[in-house]
Amino acid sequence: MQPFALNYARPAAELEFTAPYVYDSGMQLNVLRDGRIAACDHALMRELGTTTSTAGSKTHFDD
């Protein structure tokens, strides 16, 4: 017997988006290309709302 949800499950759509920040493992924060902390960039926060960490779980966010 196959679970009901598997009849309707679809793979998540892949977004073609390049984040303007990268994860810095030393600081354990997302940083911009110029080295500034991404969460401190007010324009970026207004545009994206949050910066998703690419280290480990995708459910954690930088404050």
PLY file of the C-alpha trace (Angstrom):
ply
format ascii 1.0
element vertex 63
property float x
property float y
property float z
element edge 62
property int vertex1
property int vertex2
end_header
0.00 0.00 0.00
1.36 3.43 -0.96
0.75 6.40 1.37
-1.83 8.86 0.01
0.58 11.84 0.00
3.01 10.10 -2.36
0.39 10.28 -5.11
0.65 14.08 -5.03
4.23 14.75 -3.90
6.32 16.80 -6.31
9.96 17.85 -6.14
10.52 21.40 -4.91
11.03 23.92 -7.69
14.64 25.04 -8.04
15.02 28.80 -7.91
17.67 30.32 -10.12
18.95 32.84 -7.63
22.50 33.72 -6.71
22.72 35.08 -3.21
24.80 38.27 -2.84
26.38 36.76 0.28
28.42 33.69 1.23
28.78 31.75 4.47
31.93 32.50 6.47
32.66 29.44 8.63
35.11 31.38 10.81
32.54 34.01 11.76
29.64 31.56 11.41
27.68 34.27 9.59
26.68 35.14 6.06
28.92 37.91 4.72
28.78 40.10 1.65
31.50 39.96 -0.99
33.17 42.98 0.60
33.35 41.23 4.01
30.50 43.04 5.76
27.94 40.97 7.70
24.96 40.37 5.42
22.38 40.78 8.20
23.64 44.36 8.78
22.93 45.45 5.21
19.57 47.23 5.51
18.93 47.34 1.75
19.57 43.59 1.45
17.25 42.88 4.39
14.49 45.02 2.84
14.87 43.15 -0.44
15.22 39.58 0.85
13.68 39.78 4.30
16.25 37.36 5.72
19.48 35.60 4.82
19.20 31.83 4.80
22.28 30.09 6.05
23.79 27.64 3.58
25.67 25.82 6.31
23.80 22.81 7.56
20.04 23.09 7.81
18.15 25.43 5.51
15.75 26.24 8.35
18.15 28.49 10.29
18.26 32.22 9.65
20.69 34.98 10.54
19.13 37.67 12.72
0 1
1 2
2 3
3 4
4 5
5 6
6 7
7 8
8 9
9 10
10 11
11 12
12 13
13 14
14 15
15 16
16 17
17 18
18 19
19 20
20 21
21 22
22 23
23 24
24 25
25 26
26 27
27 28
28 29
29 30
30 31
31 32
32 33
33 34
34 35
35 36
36 37
37 38
38 39
39 40
40 41
41 42
42 43
43 44
44 45
45 46
46 47
47 48
48 49
49 50
50 51
51 52
52 53
53 54
54 55
55 56
56 57
57 58
58 59
59 60
60 61
61 62
